Amino acid sequence: MSIFELEIGWAATADRRRYVDWELLACDEVCGVFPAARDDALLVLYSGDRRDFRTWARSLTTNEKGVLQ
């Protein structure tokens, strides 16, 4: 397992923040989430590798049509 920083500055509204929270809960590879020193980031304990984490993190900022939110 590794700890990665997840940028969440794009999730400024309450709805988008809830979306991030649900996605973190739904991901089987996420084993823990901790606050970071910055308000616009979270530390994520992730069981996959860096490439898998980046792919998963990028999927958070796109909707079902592949458009950045």
PQR file with spaces between the fields and no chain letter, atoms N, CA, C, O and H, PARSE charges and radii, in Angstrom:
ATOM       1  N    MET     1       0.833   -1.179    0.000 -0.4000 1.5000
ATOM       2  CA   MET     1       0.000    0.000    0.000 -0.0000 2.0000
ATOM       3  C    MET     1       0.876    1.239    0.000  0.5500 1.7000
ATOM       4  O    MET     1       1.997    1.250    0.510 -0.5500 1.4000
ATOM       5  N    SER     2       0.316    2.279   -0.593 -0.4000 1.5000
ATOM       6  CA   SER     2       1.028    3.550   -0.678 -0.0000 2.0000
ATOM       7  C    SER     2       0.084    4.688   -0.336  0.5500 1.7000
ATOM       8  O    SER     2      -1.136    4.554   -0.425 -0.5500 1.4000
ATOM       9  H    SER     2      -0.594    2.270   -1.007  0.4000 1.0000
ATOM      10  N    ILE     3       0.669    5.805    0.054 -0.4000 1.5000
ATOM      11  CA   ILE     3      -0.113    7.007    0.310 -0.0000 2.0000
ATOM      12  C    ILE     3       0.094    7.956   -0.855  0.5500 1.7000
ATOM      13  O    ILE     3       1.224    8.263   -1.236 -0.5500 1.4000
ATOM      14  H    ILE     3       1.661    5.914    0.126  0.4000 1.0000
ATOM      15  N    PHE     4      -1.021    8.416   -1.417 -0.4000 1.5000
ATOM      16  CA   PHE     4      -0.995    9.355   -2.529 -0.0000 2.0000
ATOM      17  C    PHE     4      -1.799   10.587   -2.161  0.5500 1.7000
ATOM      18  O    PHE     4      -2.733   10.513   -1.363 -0.5500 1.4000
ATOM      19  H    PHE     4      -1.939    8.167   -1.108  0.4000 1.0000
ATOM      20  N    GLU     5      -1.432   11.722   -2.747 -0.4000 1.5000
ATOM      21  CA   GLU     5      -2.178   12.954   -2.530 -0.0000 2.0000
ATOM      22  C    GLU     5      -3.219   13.105   -3.628  0.5500 1.7000
ATOM      23  O    GLU     5      -2.900   13.033   -4.815 -0.5500 1.4000
ATOM      24  H    GLU     5      -0.673   11.782   -3.396  0.4000 1.0000
ATOM      25  N    LEU     6      -4.455   13.312   -3.224 -0.4000 1.5000
ATOM      26  CA   LEU     6      -5.561   13.494   -4.163 -0.0000 2.0000
ATOM      27  C    LEU     6      -5.957   14.965   -4.170  0.5500 1.7000
ATOM      28  O    LEU     6      -6.405   15.500   -3.156 -0.5500 1.4000
ATOM      29  H    LEU     6      -4.714   13.370   -2.260  0.4000 1.0000
ATOM      30  N    GLU     7      -5.790   15.610   -5.309 -0.4000 1.5000
ATOM      31  CA   GLU     7      -6.160   17.016   -5.492 -0.0000 2.0000
ATOM      32  C    GLU     7      -7.682   17.103   -5.579  0.5500 1.7000
ATOM      33  O    GLU     7      -8.291   16.458   -6.433 -0.5500 1.4000
ATOM      34  H    GLU     7      -5.425   15.175   -6.133  0.4000 1.0000
ATOM      35  N    ILE     8      -8.299   17.890   -4.706 -0.4000 1.5000
ATOM      36  CA   ILE     8      -9.759   18.035   -4.719 -0.0000 2.0000
ATOM      37  C    ILE     8     -10.180   19.499   -4.817  0.5500 1.7000
ATOM      38  O    ILE     8     -11.312   19.840   -4.474 -0.5500 1.4000
ATOM      39  H    ILE     8      -7.804   18.414   -4.012  0.4000 1.0000
ATOM      40  N    GLY     9      -9.291   20.353   -5.275 -0.4000 1.5000
ATOM      41  CA   GLY     9      -9.622   21.766   -5.431 -0.0000 2.0000
ATOM      42  C    GLY     9     -10.786   21.996   -6.379  0.5500 1.7000
ATOM      43  O    GLY     9     -11.510   22.981   -6.240 -0.5500 1.4000
ATOM      44  H    GLY     9      -8.372   20.076   -5.553  0.4000 1.0000
ATOM      45  N    TRP    10     -10.974   21.109   -7.334 -0.4000 1.5000
ATOM      46  CA   TRP    10     -12.075   21.219   -8.293 -0.0000 2.0000
ATOM      47  C    TRP    10     -13.425   20.927   -7.634  0.5500 1.7000
ATOM      48  O    TRP    10     -14.467   21.279   -8.186 -0.5500 1.4000
ATOM      49  H    TRP    10     -10.385   20.309   -7.448  0.4000 1.0000
ATOM      50  N    ALA    11     -13.419   20.293   -6.468 -0.4000 1.5000
ATOM      51  CA   ALA    11     -14.666   19.924   -5.772 -0.0000 2.0000
ATOM      52  C    ALA    11     -15.036   21.012   -4.765  0.5500 1.7000
ATOM      53  O    ALA    11     -15.071   20.772   -3.558 -0.5500 1.4000
ATOM      54  H    ALA    11     -12.572   20.007   -6.020  0.4000 1.0000
ATOM      55  N    ALA    12     -15.309   22.200   -5.276 -0.4000 1.5000
ATOM      56  CA   ALA    12     -15.560   23.351   -4.408 -0.0000 2.0000
ATOM      57  C    ALA    12     -16.981   23.389   -3.860  0.5500 1.7000
ATOM      58  O    ALA    12     -17.211   23.953   -2.790 -0.5500 1.4000
ATOM      59  H    ALA    12     -15.281   22.395   -6.257  0.4000 1.0000
ATOM      60  N    THR    13     -17.929   22.805   -4.566 -0.4000 1.5000
ATOM      61  CA   THR    13     -19.312   22.830   -4.089 -0.0000 2.0000
ATOM      62  C    THR    13     -19.589   21.623   -3.196  0.5500 1.7000
ATOM      63  O    THR    13     -18.863   20.630   -3.237 -0.5500 1.4000
ATOM      64  H    THR    13     -17.743   22.347   -5.435  0.4000 1.0000
ATOM      65  N    ALA    14     -20.628   21.716   -2.403 -0.4000 1.5000
ATOM      66  CA   ALA    14     -21.005   20.616   -1.507 -0.0000 2.0000
ATOM      67  C    ALA    14     -21.368   19.361   -2.300  0.5500 1.7000
ATOM      68  O    ALA    14     -21.043   18.250   -1.880 -0.5500 1.4000
ATOM      69  H    ALA    14     -21.219   22.522   -2.370  0.4000 1.0000
ATOM      70  N    ASP    15     -22.035   19.525   -3.435 -0.4000 1.5000
ATOM      71  CA   ASP    15     -22.412   18.366   -4.257 -0.0000 2.0000
ATOM      72  C    ASP    15     -21.183   17.634   -4.789  0.5500 1.7000
ATOM      73  O    ASP    15     -21.120   16.406   -4.753 -0.5500 1.4000
ATOM      74  H    ASP    15     -22.299   20.427   -3.776  0.4000 1.0000
ATOM      75  N    ARG    16     -20.221   18.388   -5.276 -0.4000 1.5000
ATOM      76  CA   ARG    16     -19.000   17.753   -5.807 -0.0000 2.0000
ATOM      77  C    ARG    16     -18.189   17.100   -4.686  0.5500 1.7000
ATOM      78  O    ARG    16     -17.582   16.047   -4.887 -0.5500 1.4000
ATOM      79  H    ARG    16     -20.272   19.387   -5.305  0.4000 1.0000
ATOM      80  N    ARG    17     -18.180   17.717   -3.523 -0.4000 1.5000
ATOM      81  CA   ARG    17     -17.455   17.119   -2.387 -0.0000 2.0000
ATOM      82  C    ARG    17     -18.119   15.805   -1.949  0.5500 1.7000
ATOM      83  O    ARG    17     -17.433   14.835   -1.625 -0.5500 1.4000
ATOM      84  H    ARG    17     -18.672   18.572   -3.360  0.4000 1.0000
ATOM      85  N    ARG    18     -19.450   15.784   -1.942 -0.4000 1.5000
ATOM      86  CA   ARG    18     -20.162   14.528   -1.631 -0.0000 2.0000
ATOM      87  C    ARG    18     -19.841   13.468   -2.673  0.5500 1.7000
ATOM      88  O    ARG    18     -19.669   12.294   -2.343 -0.5500 1.4000
ATOM      89  H    ARG    18     -20.007   16.572   -2.205  0.4000 1.0000
ATOM      90  N    TYR    19     -19.762   13.884   -3.929 -0.4000 1.5000
ATOM      91  CA   TYR    19     -19.408   12.959   -5.001 -0.0000 2.0000
ATOM      92  C    TYR    19     -18.030   12.332   -4.733  0.5500 1.7000
ATOM      93  O    TYR    19     -17.864   11.119   -4.863 -0.5500 1.4000
ATOM      94  H    TYR    19     -19.901   14.837   -4.197  0.4000 1.0000
ATOM      95  N    VAL    20     -17.057   13.150   -4.362 -0.4000 1.5000
ATOM      96  CA   VAL    20     -15.716   12.646   -4.041 -0.0000 2.0000
ATOM      97  C    VAL    20     -15.792   11.681   -2.862  0.5500 1.7000
ATOM      98  O    VAL    20     -15.179   10.613   -2.891 -0.5500 1.4000
ATOM      99  H    VAL    20     -17.192   14.135   -4.256  0.4000 1.0000
ATOM     100  N    ASP    21     -16.535   12.049   -1.836 -0.4000 1.5000
ATOM     101  CA   ASP    21     -16.673   11.174   -0.662 -0.0000 2.0000
ATOM     102  C    ASP    21     -17.252    9.812   -1.043  0.5500 1.7000
ATOM     103  O    ASP    21     -16.755    8.778   -0.598 -0.5500 1.4000
ATOM     104  H    ASP    21     -17.033   12.916   -1.812  0.4000 1.0000
ATOM     105  N    TRP    22     -18.297    9.812   -1.861 -0.4000 1.5000
ATOM     106  CA   TRP    22     -18.903    8.547   -2.285 -0.0000 2.0000
ATOM     107  C    TRP    22     -17.935    7.726   -3.128  0.5500 1.7000
ATOM     108  O    TRP    22     -17.854    6.509   -2.964 -0.5500 1.4000
ATOM     109  H    TRP    22     -18.701   10.653   -2.223  0.4000 1.0000
ATOM     110  N    GLU    23     -17.206    8.371   -4.021 -0.4000 1.5000
ATOM     111  CA   GLU    23     -16.244    7.642   -4.847 -0.0000 2.0000
ATOM     112  C    GLU    23     -15.123    7.039   -3.999  0.5500 1.7000
ATOM     113  O    GLU    23     -14.666    5.930   -4.278 -0.5500 1.4000
ATOM     114  H    GLU    23     -17.272    9.360   -4.154  0.4000 1.0000
ATOM     115  N    LEU    24     -14.685    7.751   -2.981 -0.4000 1.5000
ATOM     116  CA   LEU    24     -13.672    7.216   -2.079 -0.0000 2.0000
ATOM     117  C    LEU    24     -14.206    5.993   -1.335  0.5500 1.7000
ATOM     118  O    LEU    24     -13.492    5.004   -1.170 -0.5500 1.4000
ATOM     119  H    LEU    24     -15.057    8.651   -2.755  0.4000 1.0000
ATOM     120  N    LEU    25     -15.445    6.060   -0.892 -0.4000 1.5000
ATOM     121  CA   LEU    25     -16.054    4.924   -0.192 -0.0000 2.0000
ATOM     122  C    LEU    25     -16.265    3.723   -1.117  0.5500 1.7000
ATOM     123  O    LEU    25     -16.135    2.576   -0.689 -0.5500 1.4000
ATOM     124  H    LEU    25     -16.024    6.863   -1.026  0.4000 1.0000
ATOM     125  N    ALA    26     -16.587    3.986   -2.375 -0.4000 1.5000
ATOM     126  CA   ALA    26     -16.908    2.915   -3.316 -0.0000 2.0000
ATOM     127  C    ALA    26     -15.683    2.209   -3.893  0.5500 1.7000
ATOM     128  O    ALA    26     -15.798    1.087   -4.387 -0.5500 1.4000
ATOM     129  H    ALA    26     -16.693    4.917   -2.723  0.4000 1.0000
ATOM     130  N    CYS    27     -14.535    2.836   -3.838 -0.4000 1.5000
ATOM     131  CA   CYS    27     -13.329    2.263   -4.444 -0.0000 2.0000
ATOM     132  C    CYS    27     -12.724    1.198   -3.526  0.5500 1.7000
ATOM     133  O    CYS    27     -12.350    1.490   -2.390 -0.5500 1.4000
ATOM     134  H    CYS    27     -14.442    3.747   -3.437  0.4000 1.0000
ATOM     135  N    ASP    28     -12.633   -0.016   -4.017 -0.4000 1.5000
ATOM     136  CA   ASP    28     -12.089   -1.126   -3.230 -0.0000 2.0000
ATOM     137  C    ASP    28     -10.609   -0.948   -2.897  0.5500 1.7000
ATOM     138  O    ASP    28     -10.128   -1.497   -1.906 -0.5500 1.4000
ATOM     139  H    ASP    28     -12.937   -0.253   -4.939  0.4000 1.0000
ATOM     140  N    GLU    29      -9.889   -0.192   -3.710 -0.4000 1.5000
ATOM     141  CA   GLU    29      -8.462   -0.004   -3.487 -0.0000 2.0000
ATOM     142  C    GLU    29      -8.153    1.063   -2.439  0.5500 1.7000
ATOM     143  O    GLU    29      -7.031    1.129   -1.939 -0.5500 1.4000
ATOM     144  H    GLU    29     -10.279    0.254   -4.515  0.4000 1.0000
ATOM     145  N    VAL    30      -9.136    1.895   -2.104 -0.4000 1.5000
ATOM     146  CA   VAL    30      -8.948    2.936   -1.088 -0.0000 2.0000
ATOM     147  C    VAL    30      -9.125    2.302    0.286  0.5500 1.7000
ATOM     148  O    VAL    30     -10.199    1.798    0.616 -0.5500 1.4000
ATOM     149  H    VAL    30     -10.048    1.841   -2.511  0.4000 1.0000
ATOM     150  N    CYS    31      -8.069    2.332    1.075 -0.4000 1.5000
ATOM     151  CA   CYS    31      -8.088    1.715    2.407 -0.0000 2.0000
ATOM     152  C    CYS    31      -8.180    2.740    3.526  0.5500 1.7000
ATOM     153  O    CYS    31      -8.456    2.382    4.671 -0.5500 1.4000
ATOM     154  H    CYS    31      -7.196    2.742    0.807  0.4000 1.0000
ATOM     155  N    GLY    32      -7.954    4.003    3.211 -0.4000 1.5000
ATOM     156  CA   GLY    32      -8.041    5.058    4.208 -0.0000 2.0000
ATOM     157  C    GLY    32      -7.881    6.416    3.564  0.5500 1.7000
ATOM     158  O    GLY    32      -7.248    6.554    2.517 -0.5500 1.4000
ATOM     159  H    GLY    32      -7.730    4.294    2.281  0.4000 1.0000
ATOM     160  N    VAL    33      -8.466    7.421    4.203 -0.4000 1.5000
ATOM     161  CA   VAL    33      -8.382    8.801    3.713 -0.0000 2.0000
ATOM     162  C    VAL    33      -8.088    9.700    4.907  0.5500 1.7000
ATOM     163  O    VAL    33      -8.708    9.575    5.964 -0.5500 1.4000
ATOM     164  H    VAL    33      -8.980    7.309    5.053  0.4000 1.0000
ATOM     165  N    PHE    34      -7.142   10.600    4.725 -0.4000 1.5000
ATOM     166  CA   PHE    34      -6.707   11.471    5.801 -0.0000 2.0000
ATOM     167  C    PHE    34      -6.627   12.903    5.294  0.5500 1.7000
ATOM     168  O    PHE    34      -6.352   13.125    4.114 -0.5500 1.4000
ATOM     169  H    PHE    34      -6.638   10.702    3.867  0.4000 1.0000
ATOM     170  N    PRO    35      -6.862   13.871    6.161 -0.5600 1.5000
ATOM     171  CA   PRO    35      -6.717   15.270    5.725  0.2800 2.0000
ATOM     172  C    PRO    35      -5.248   15.587    5.439  0.5500 1.7000
ATOM     173  O    PRO    35      -4.344   15.079    6.103 -0.5500 1.4000
ATOM     174  N    ALA    36      -5.042   16.420    4.457 -0.4000 1.5000
ATOM     175  CA   ALA    36      -3.696   16.888    4.126 -0.0000 2.0000
ATOM     176  C    ALA    36      -3.487   18.269    4.752  0.5500 1.7000
ATOM     177  O    ALA    36      -4.430   18.873    5.263 -0.5500 1.4000
ATOM     178  H    ALA    36      -5.776   16.832    3.918  0.4000 1.0000
ATOM     179  N    ALA    37      -2.275   18.753    4.710 -0.4000 1.5000
ATOM     180  CA   ALA    37      -1.982   20.087    5.232 -0.0000 2.0000
ATOM     181  C    ALA    37      -2.705   21.156    4.420  0.5500 1.7000
ATOM     182  O    ALA    37      -3.066   22.208    4.948 -0.5500 1.4000
ATOM     183  H    ALA    37      -1.509   18.263    4.295  0.4000 1.0000
ATOM     184  N    ARG    38      -2.914   20.883    3.142 -0.4000 1.5000
ATOM     185  CA   ARG    38      -3.634   21.814    2.265 -0.0000 2.0000
ATOM     186  C    ARG    38      -5.127   21.498    2.299  0.5500 1.7000
ATOM     187  O    ARG    38      -5.516   20.335    2.413 -0.5500 1.4000
ATOM     188  H    ARG    38      -2.621   20.028    2.714  0.4000 1.0000
ATOM     189  N    ASP    39      -5.962   22.532    2.201 -0.4000 1.5000
ATOM     190  CA   ASP    39      -7.411   22.332    2.191 -0.0000 2.0000
ATOM     191  C    ASP    39      -7.913   21.710    0.891  0.5500 1.7000
ATOM     192  O    ASP    39      -9.000   21.131    0.861 -0.5500 1.4000
ATOM     193  H    ASP    39      -5.647   23.477    2.109  0.4000 1.0000
ATOM     194  N    ASP    40      -7.139   21.822   -0.172 -0.4000 1.5000
ATOM     195  CA   ASP    40      -7.583   21.325   -1.477 -0.0000 2.0000
ATOM     196  C    ASP    40      -6.991   19.963   -1.830  0.5500 1.7000
ATOM     197  O    ASP    40      -6.867   19.624   -3.007 -0.5500 1.4000
ATOM     198  H    ASP    40      -6.257   22.292   -0.148  0.4000 1.0000
ATOM     199  N    ALA    41      -6.625   19.182   -0.812 -0.4000 1.5000
ATOM     200  CA   ALA    41      -6.048   17.857   -1.056 -0.0000 2.0000
ATOM     201  C    ALA    41      -6.390   16.908    0.084  0.5500 1.7000
ATOM     202  O    ALA    41      -6.629   17.327    1.216 -0.5500 1.4000
ATOM     203  H    ALA    41      -6.726   19.457    0.144  0.4000 1.0000
ATOM     204  N    LEU    42      -6.407   15.624   -0.242 -0.4000 1.5000
ATOM     205  CA   LEU    42      -6.564   14.555    0.744 -0.0000 2.0000
ATOM     206  C    LEU    42      -5.420   13.571    0.559  0.5500 1.7000
ATOM     207  O    LEU    42      -4.892   13.428   -0.544 -0.5500 1.4000
ATOM     208  H    LEU    42      -6.213   15.283   -1.162  0.4000 1.0000
ATOM     209  N    LEU    43      -5.041   12.904    1.618 -0.4000 1.5000
ATOM     210  CA   LEU    43      -4.069   11.816    1.537 -0.0000 2.0000
ATOM     211  C    LEU    43      -4.842   10.514    1.500  0.5500 1.7000
ATOM     212  O    LEU    43      -5.693   10.260    2.352 -0.5500 1.4000
ATOM     213  H    LEU    43      -5.469   13.020    2.514  0.4000 1.0000
ATOM     214  N    VAL    44      -4.545    9.695    0.513 -0.4000 1.5000
ATOM     215  CA   VAL    44      -5.301    8.463    0.289 -0.0000 2.0000
ATOM     216  C    VAL    44      -4.370    7.265    0.423  0.5500 1.7000
ATOM     217  O    VAL    44      -3.351    7.180   -0.263 -0.5500 1.4000
ATOM     218  H    VAL    44      -3.854    9.901   -0.180  0.4000 1.0000
ATOM     219  N    LEU    45      -4.725    6.340    1.310 -0.4000 1.5000
ATOM     220  CA   LEU    45      -4.021    5.073    1.433 -0.0000 2.0000
ATOM     221  C    LEU    45      -4.616    4.144    0.389  0.5500 1.7000
ATOM     222  O    LEU    45      -5.776    3.743    0.488 -0.5500 1.4000
ATOM     223  H    LEU    45      -5.553    6.409    1.867  0.4000 1.0000
ATOM     224  N    TYR    46      -3.815    3.806   -0.611 -0.4000 1.5000
ATOM     225  CA   TYR    46      -4.307    3.124   -1.812 -0.0000 2.0000
ATOM     226  C    TYR    46      -3.536    1.828   -2.011  0.5500 1.7000
ATOM     227  O    TYR    46      -2.308    1.809   -1.928 -0.5500 1.4000
ATOM     228  H    TYR    46      -2.873    4.132   -0.691  0.4000 1.0000
ATOM     229  N    SER    47      -4.268    0.735   -2.277 -0.4000 1.5000
ATOM     230  CA   SER    47      -3.605   -0.563   -2.398 -0.0000 2.0000
ATOM     231  C    SER    47      -3.057   -0.844   -3.794  0.5500 1.7000
ATOM     232  O    SER    47      -2.295   -1.795   -3.966 -0.5500 1.4000
ATOM     233  H    SER    47      -5.266    0.750   -2.344  0.4000 1.0000
ATOM     234  N    GLY    48      -3.421   -0.045   -4.791 -0.4000 1.5000
ATOM     235  CA   GLY    48      -2.904   -0.231   -6.138 -0.0000 2.0000
ATOM     236  C    GLY    48      -1.604    0.523   -6.339  0.5500 1.7000
ATOM     237  O    GLY    48      -1.060    1.109   -5.403 -0.5500 1.4000
ATOM     238  H    GLY    48      -4.040    0.728   -4.651  0.4000 1.0000
ATOM     239  N    ASP    49      -1.110    0.503   -7.573 -0.4000 1.5000
ATOM     240  CA   ASP    49       0.132    1.224   -7.860 -0.0000 2.0000
ATOM     241  C    ASP    49      -0.161    2.662   -8.281  0.5500 1.7000
ATOM     242  O    ASP    49      -1.321    3.059   -8.397 -0.5500 1.4000
ATOM     243  H    ASP    49      -1.552    0.028   -8.334  0.4000 1.0000
ATOM     244  N    ARG    50       0.890    3.432   -8.508 -0.4000 1.5000
ATOM     245  CA   ARG    50       0.755    4.861   -8.829 -0.0000 2.0000
ATOM     246  C    ARG    50      -0.054    5.075  -10.106  0.5500 1.7000
ATOM     247  O    ARG    50      -0.904    5.964  -10.158 -0.5500 1.4000
ATOM     248  H    ARG    50       1.832    3.109   -8.414  0.4000 1.0000
ATOM     249  N    ARG    51       0.201    4.276  -11.121 -0.4000 1.5000
ATOM     250  CA   ARG    51      -0.526    4.425  -12.391 -0.0000 2.0000
ATOM     251  C    ARG    51      -2.018    4.194  -12.197  0.5500 1.7000
ATOM     252  O    ARG    51      -2.837    4.946  -12.724 -0.5500 1.4000
ATOM     253  H    ARG    51       0.891    3.554  -11.078  0.4000 1.0000
ATOM     254  N    ASP    52      -2.375    3.152  -11.440 -0.4000 1.5000
ATOM     255  CA   ASP    52      -3.792    2.881  -11.168 -0.0000 2.0000
ATOM     256  C    ASP    52      -4.434    4.018  -10.384  0.5500 1.7000
ATOM     257  O    ASP    52      -5.578    4.390  -10.643 -0.5500 1.4000
ATOM     258  H    ASP    52      -1.710    2.541  -11.012  0.4000 1.0000
ATOM     259  N    PHE    53      -3.691    4.571   -9.421 -0.4000 1.5000
ATOM     260  CA   PHE    53      -4.231    5.684   -8.639 -0.0000 2.0000
ATOM     261  C    PHE    53      -4.476    6.897   -9.525  0.5500 1.7000
ATOM     262  O    PHE    53      -5.530    7.527   -9.438 -0.5500 1.4000
ATOM     263  H    PHE    53      -2.761    4.269   -9.210  0.4000 1.0000
ATOM     264  N    ARG    54      -3.523    7.223  -10.366 -0.4000 1.5000
ATOM     265  CA   ARG    54      -3.687    8.385  -11.243 -0.0000 2.0000
ATOM     266  C    ARG    54      -4.866    8.201  -12.193  0.5500 1.7000
ATOM     267  O    ARG    54      -5.625    9.140  -12.434 -0.5500 1.4000
ATOM     268  H    ARG    54      -2.667    6.711  -10.437  0.4000 1.0000
ATOM     269  N    THR    55      -5.017    7.004  -12.727 -0.4000 1.5000
ATOM     270  CA   THR    55      -6.152    6.724  -13.609 -0.0000 2.0000
ATOM     271  C    THR    55      -7.459    6.888  -12.857  0.5500 1.7000
ATOM     272  O    THR    55      -8.398    7.505  -13.360 -0.5500 1.4000
ATOM     273  H    THR    55      -4.400    6.242  -12.532  0.4000 1.0000
ATOM     274  N    TRP    56      -7.523    6.336  -11.648 -0.4000 1.5000
ATOM     275  CA   TRP    56      -8.729    6.455  -10.830 -0.0000 2.0000
ATOM     276  C    TRP    56      -8.999    7.910  -10.466  0.5500 1.7000
ATOM     277  O    TRP    56     -10.141    8.363  -10.555 -0.5500 1.4000
ATOM     278  H    TRP    56      -6.760    5.836  -11.238  0.4000 1.0000
ATOM     279  N    ALA    57      -7.980    8.644  -10.062 -0.4000 1.5000
ATOM     280  CA   ALA    57      -8.147   10.051   -9.671 -0.0000 2.0000
ATOM     281  C    ALA    57      -8.626   10.890  -10.845  0.5500 1.7000
ATOM     282  O    ALA    57      -9.470   11.770  -10.675 -0.5500 1.4000
ATOM     283  H    ALA    57      -7.053    8.277   -9.990  0.4000 1.0000
ATOM     284  N    ARG    58      -8.094   10.624  -12.039 -0.4000 1.5000
ATOM     285  CA   ARG    58      -8.543   11.360  -13.223 -0.0000 2.0000
ATOM     286  C    ARG    58     -10.002   11.074  -13.529  0.5500 1.7000
ATOM     287  O    ARG    58     -10.716   11.950  -14.016 -0.5500 1.4000
ATOM     288  H    ARG    58      -7.409    9.909  -12.177  0.4000 1.0000
ATOM     289  N    SER    59     -10.456    9.852  -13.248 -0.4000 1.5000
ATOM     290  CA   SER    59     -11.847    9.503  -13.524 -0.0000 2.0000
ATOM     291  C    SER    59     -12.818   10.285  -12.646  0.5500 1.7000
ATOM     292  O    SER    59     -13.991   10.417  -12.996 -0.5500 1.4000
ATOM     293  H    SER    59      -9.877    9.140  -12.852  0.4000 1.0000
ATOM     294  N    LEU    60     -12.359   10.800  -11.526 -0.4000 1.5000
ATOM     295  CA   LEU    60     -13.225   11.575  -10.643 -0.0000 2.0000
ATOM     296  C    LEU    60     -13.628   12.906  -11.266  0.5500 1.7000
ATOM     297  O    LEU    60     -14.710   13.420  -10.981 -0.5500 1.4000
ATOM     298  H    LEU    60     -11.406   10.694  -11.242  0.4000 1.0000
ATOM     299  N    THR    61     -12.785   13.460  -12.098 -0.4000 1.5000
ATOM     300  CA   THR    61     -13.051   14.777  -12.656 -0.0000 2.0000
ATOM     301  C    THR    61     -13.746   14.723  -14.006  0.5500 1.7000
ATOM     302  O    THR    61     -13.904   15.755  -14.658 -0.5500 1.4000
ATOM     303  H    THR    61     -11.906   13.043  -12.330  0.4000 1.0000
ATOM     304  N    THR    62     -14.160   13.550  -14.433 -0.4000 1.5000
ATOM     305  CA   THR    62     -14.902   13.435  -15.683 -0.0000 2.0000
ATOM     306  C    THR    62     -16.261   12.825  -15.411  0.5500 1.7000
ATOM     307  O    THR    62     -16.404   11.968  -14.539 -0.5500 1.4000
ATOM     308  H    THR    62     -14.031   12.712  -13.904  0.4000 1.0000
ATOM     309  N    ASN    63     -17.252   13.264  -16.155 -0.4000 1.5000
ATOM     310  CA   ASN    63     -18.577   12.672  -16.004 -0.0000 2.0000
ATOM     311  C    ASN    63     -18.707   11.486  -16.948  0.5500 1.7000
ATOM     312  O    ASN    63     -17.730   11.091  -17.584 -0.5500 1.4000
ATOM     313  H    ASN    63     -17.136   13.960  -16.863  0.4000 1.0000
ATOM     314  N    GLU    64     -19.908   10.912  -17.046 -0.4000 1.5000
ATOM     315  CA   GLU    64     -20.098    9.720  -17.862 -0.0000 2.0000
ATOM     316  C    GLU    64     -19.851    9.961  -19.349  0.5500 1.7000
ATOM     317  O    GLU    64     -19.669    8.995  -20.089 -0.5500 1.4000
ATOM     318  H    GLU    64     -20.702   11.233  -16.530  0.4000 1.0000
ATOM     319  N    LYS    65     -19.839   11.205  -19.813 -0.4000 1.5000
ATOM     320  CA   LYS    65     -19.571   11.517  -21.213 -0.0000 2.0000
ATOM     321  C    LYS    65     -18.103   11.830  -21.451  0.5500 1.7000
ATOM     322  O    LYS    65     -17.713   12.132  -22.579 -0.5500 1.4000
ATOM     323  H    LYS    65     -19.987   11.989  -19.211  0.4000 1.0000
ATOM     324  N    GLY    66     -17.282   11.764  -20.405 -0.4000 1.5000
ATOM     325  CA   GLY    66     -15.861   12.024  -20.547 -0.0000 2.0000
ATOM     326  C    GLY    66     -15.506   13.495  -20.555  0.5500 1.7000
ATOM     327  O    GLY    66     -14.402   13.862  -20.958 -0.5500 1.4000
ATOM     328  H    GLY    66     -17.599   11.519  -19.489  0.4000 1.0000
ATOM     329  N    VAL    67     -16.420   14.343  -20.118 -0.4000 1.5000
ATOM     330  CA   VAL    67     -16.201   15.786  -20.120 -0.0000 2.0000
ATOM     331  C    VAL    67     -15.778   16.218  -18.722  0.5500 1.7000
ATOM     332  O    VAL    67     -16.371   15.798  -17.728 -0.5500 1.4000
ATOM     333  H    VAL    67     -17.316   14.045  -19.790  0.4000 1.0000
ATOM     334  N    LEU    68     -14.760   17.052  -18.652 -0.4000 1.5000
ATOM     335  CA   LEU    68     -14.328   17.561  -17.355 -0.0000 2.0000
ATOM     336  C    LEU    68     -15.464   18.319  -16.681  0.5500 1.7000
ATOM     337  O    LEU    68     -16.168   19.111  -17.306 -0.5500 1.4000
ATOM     338  H    LEU    68     -14.278   17.394  -19.460  0.4000 1.0000
ATOM     339  N    GLN    69     -15.618   18.056  -15.401 -0.4000 1.5000
ATOM     340  CA   GLN    69     -16.672   18.745  -14.650 -0.0000 2.0000
ATOM     341  C    GLN    69     -16.171   20.071  -14.139  0.5500 1.7000
ATOM     342  O    GLN    69     -16.914   20.801  -13.482 -0.5500 1.4000
ATOM     343  H    GLN    69     -15.046   17.412  -14.893  0.4000 1.0000
